[in-house]
Amino acid sequence: MKLDFNHLRERAKEFNNLNLTPELFREKLIGRLYSTDINMVKKDVRPFVKNPQELEIWSTEYFIALTEMIEFQ
């Protein structure tokens, strides 16, 4: 599945007056990931996950690696 970047760019401009590019999007997303307490996120979602063991893979590095897999349309 690809991210509808045109829609995202329009919403970023509309709500944050931000001229978003794919590179800036990734930069901001990675910055947010570095500032996020992943252990707190895991704690928050654990009650909703059938197999909490699956959360063991979650880390800042894991989510940063996933940002490289985002495809834009």
N, CA, C and O of each residue as an XYZ file, in Angstrom:
292
protein
N       0.844     -1.177      0.000
C       0.000      0.000      0.000
C       0.894      1.248      0.000
O       1.898      1.310      0.711
N       0.517      2.212     -0.792
C       1.302      3.435     -0.893
C       0.591      4.575     -0.174
O      -0.638      4.624     -0.110
N       1.390      5.487      0.364
C       0.873      6.662      1.055
C       0.473      7.711      0.028
O       1.261      8.054     -0.853
N      -0.740      8.216      0.137
C      -1.220      9.268     -0.764
C      -0.552     10.577     -0.344
O      -1.088     11.333      0.467
N       0.612     10.825     -0.904
C       1.406     11.963     -0.465
C       0.760     13.296     -0.816
O       0.897     14.260     -0.064
N       0.071     13.368     -1.928
C      -0.587     14.631     -2.286
C      -1.598     15.033     -1.227
O      -1.679     16.201     -0.846
N      -2.371     14.062     -0.752
C      -3.348     14.350      0.307
C      -2.626     14.789      1.588
O      -3.017     15.769      2.222
N      -1.587     14.067      1.957
C      -0.817     14.418      3.160
C      -0.232     15.825      3.036
O      -0.288     16.613      3.980
N       0.323     16.129      1.880
C       0.920     17.452      1.662
C      -0.142     18.552      1.785
O       0.110     19.596      2.386
N      -1.320     18.316      1.217
C      -2.411     19.304      1.312
C      -2.837     19.522      2.758
O      -3.051     20.660      3.175
N      -2.964     18.438      3.531
C      -3.369     18.570      4.937
C      -2.273     19.263      5.756
O      -2.581     20.059      6.643
N      -1.013     18.971      5.471
C       0.093     19.621      6.181
C       0.083     21.119      5.910
O       0.345     21.918      6.810
N      -0.215     21.495      4.692
C      -0.293     22.912      4.335
C      -1.506     23.556      4.999
O      -1.409     24.649      5.556
N      -2.648     22.874      4.939
C      -3.894     23.405      5.487
C      -3.833     23.594      7.005
O      -4.242     24.636      7.517
N      -3.333     22.605      7.713
C      -3.398     22.645      9.166
C      -2.142     23.192      9.845
O      -2.218     23.729     10.950
N      -0.985     23.058      9.184
C       0.269     23.488      9.815
C       1.047     24.498      8.992
O       2.148     24.895      9.371
N       0.475     24.919      7.858
C       1.158     25.835      6.951
C       2.573     25.334      6.641
O       3.538     26.098      6.639
N       2.662     24.037      6.381
C       3.940     23.378      6.151
C       4.016     22.897      4.710
O       3.124     22.192      4.239
N       5.068     23.274      4.018
C       5.302     22.808      2.656
C       6.096     21.505      2.734
O       7.325     21.509      2.789
N       5.370     20.405      2.739
C       5.951     19.096      2.978
C       6.470     18.478      1.692
O       5.829     18.553      0.644
N       7.634     17.870      1.791
C       8.210     17.056      0.726
C       8.381     15.653      1.307
O       8.359     15.495      2.527
N       8.550     14.645      0.474
C       8.788     13.308      1.029
C      10.004     13.272      1.962
O       9.987     12.592      2.988
N      11.039     13.997      1.605
C      12.243     14.018      2.437
C      11.970     14.687      3.782
O      12.411     14.196      4.821
N      11.246     15.801      3.766
C      10.912     16.496      5.009
C       9.979     15.652      5.864
O      10.108     15.631      7.088
N       9.038     14.955      5.228
C       8.144     14.063      5.952
C       8.945     13.007      6.712
O       8.726     12.794      7.904
N       9.877     12.347      6.014
C      10.695     11.315      6.668
C      11.539     11.920      7.787
O      11.668     11.328      8.859
N      12.105     13.084      7.543
C      12.933     13.747      8.555
C      12.108     14.027      9.813
O      12.560     13.752     10.925
N      10.920     14.564      9.645
C      10.059     14.876     10.788
C       9.582     13.607     11.488
O       9.518     13.558     12.716
N       9.250     12.588     10.712
C       8.809     11.327     11.296
C       9.927     10.692     12.121
O       9.687     10.230     13.237
N      11.126     10.667     11.590
C      12.267     10.108     12.322
C      12.538     10.917     13.582
O      12.829     10.345     14.633
N      12.448     12.231     13.493
C      12.631     13.077     14.677
C      11.603     12.760     15.742
O      11.924     12.710     16.929
N      10.359     12.545     15.318
C       9.300     12.207     16.274
C       9.567     10.839     16.899
O       9.347     10.642     18.094
N      10.041      9.900     16.085
C      10.340      8.568     16.622
C      11.449      8.626     17.665
O      11.379      7.939     18.684
N      12.469      9.440     17.420
C      13.563      9.572     18.396
C      13.076     10.188     19.709
O      13.641      9.915     20.768
N      12.042     11.010     19.646
C      11.562     11.670     20.861
C      10.421     10.899     21.552
O       9.879     11.352     22.560
N      10.071      9.740     21.000
C       8.975      8.935     21.545
C       9.504      7.867     22.482
O      10.491      7.197     22.179
N       8.849      7.712     23.613
C       9.185      6.649     24.553
C       8.479      5.375     24.082
O       7.302      5.168     24.378
N       9.194      4.533     23.355
C       8.607      3.331     22.764
C       8.082      2.397     23.849
O       7.072      1.725     23.642
N       8.745      2.342     24.994
C       8.245      1.490     26.080
C       6.877      1.959     26.565
O       6.025      1.141     26.911
N       6.668      3.256     26.589
C       5.363      3.790     26.975
C       4.313      3.444     25.914
O       3.171      3.127     26.248
N       4.693      3.504     24.662
C       3.781      3.142     23.574
C       3.393      1.673     23.705
O       2.218      1.327     23.590
N       4.373      0.813     23.943
C       4.090     -0.611     24.102
C       3.131     -0.841     25.274
O       2.206     -1.649     25.185
N       3.362     -0.133     26.350
C       2.486     -0.256     27.520
C       1.060      0.171     27.167
O       0.095     -0.461     27.597
N       0.931      1.239     26.389
C      -0.389      1.750     26.004
C      -1.163      0.776     25.110
O      -2.377      0.634     25.254
N      -0.467      0.108     24.190
C      -1.174     -0.757     23.232
C      -1.287     -2.203     23.692
O      -2.100     -2.956     23.157
N      -0.492     -2.599     24.665
C      -0.480     -3.995     25.122
C      -1.886     -4.554     25.395
O      -2.149     -5.692     25.006
N      -2.808     -3.812     26.046
C      -4.133     -4.375     26.301
C      -4.934     -4.696     25.036
O      -5.910     -5.444     25.099
N      -4.539     -4.149     23.908
C      -5.289     -4.339     22.673
C      -4.663     -5.369     21.738
O      -5.193     -5.638     20.660
N      -3.543     -5.938     22.149
C      -2.808     -6.876     21.305
C      -3.037     -8.298     21.818
O      -2.851     -8.578     23.002
N      -3.439     -9.182     20.921
C      -3.719    -10.569     21.319
C      -2.476    -11.269     21.852
O      -2.540    -11.989     22.848
N      -1.350    -11.056     21.187
C      -0.104    -11.696     21.592
C       0.931    -10.617     21.932
O       1.647    -10.147     21.047
N       1.014    -10.226     23.197
C       1.938     -9.158     23.591
C       3.401     -9.432     23.247
O       4.205     -8.504     23.159
N       3.743    -10.703     23.054
C       5.122    -11.050     22.657
C       5.501    -10.381     21.337
O       6.677    -10.115     21.086
N       4.502    -10.110     20.498
C       4.769     -9.485     19.196
C       5.308     -8.066     19.344
O       5.899     -7.530     18.406
N       5.113     -7.459     20.502
C       5.602     -6.097     20.733
C       7.097     -6.056     21.037
O       7.697     -4.981     21.053
N       7.694     -7.206     21.275
C       9.115     -7.253     21.625
C       9.997     -6.664     20.529
O      11.060     -6.114     20.819
N       9.570     -6.773     19.284
C      10.364     -6.249     18.161
C      10.343     -4.718     18.117
O      11.222     -4.105     17.511
N       9.345     -4.100     18.753
C       9.195     -2.656     18.692
C      10.358     -1.957     19.381
O      10.667     -2.217     20.544
N      10.985     -1.077     18.644
C      12.055     -0.222     19.166
C      12.136      0.994     18.263
O      11.568      1.008     17.171
N      12.832      1.994     18.716
C      13.024      3.190     17.883
C      13.674      2.800     16.567
O      13.250      3.252     15.504
N      14.700      1.964     16.633
C      15.427      1.549     15.429
C      14.515      0.782     14.464
O      14.616      0.939     13.247
N      13.631     -0.044     15.015
C      12.696     -0.807     14.186
C      11.790      0.136     13.403
O      11.624     -0.029     12.194
N      11.209      1.114     14.074
C      10.293      2.026     13.391
C      11.031      2.945     12.415
O      10.482      3.308     11.375
N      12.252      3.317     12.735
C      13.040      4.116     11.789
C      13.328      3.303     10.530
O      13.283      3.836      9.422
N      13.621      2.027     10.698
C      13.839      1.158      9.531
C      12.570      1.083      8.689
O      12.647      1.042      7.461
N      11.414      1.063      9.327
C      10.159      1.012      8.577
C       9.914      2.284      7.762
O       9.250      2.237      6.726
N      10.448      3.420      8.224
C      10.240      4.659      7.456
C      10.857      4.562      6.067
O      10.384      5.199      5.126
N      11.899      3.775      5.944
C      12.542      3.623      4.639
C      11.681      2.795      3.681
O      11.909      2.797      2.471
N      10.702      2.096      4.227
C       9.837      1.248      3.395
C       8.587      1.977      2.921
O       7.824      1.444      2.115
N       8.376      3.173      3.409
C       7.185      3.933      2.999
C       7.302      4.283      1.527
O       8.312      4.820      1.073
N       6.243      3.966      0.790
C       6.182      4.302     -0.632
C       5.125      5.381     -0.816
O       4.067      5.346     -0.189
N       5.421      6.321     -1.668
C       4.513      7.429     -1.947
C       3.878      7.260     -3.311
O       4.497      6.732     -4.235
N       2.637      7.711     -3.432
C       1.997      7.732     -4.751
C       1.663      9.151     -5.102
O       1.115      9.410     -6.173
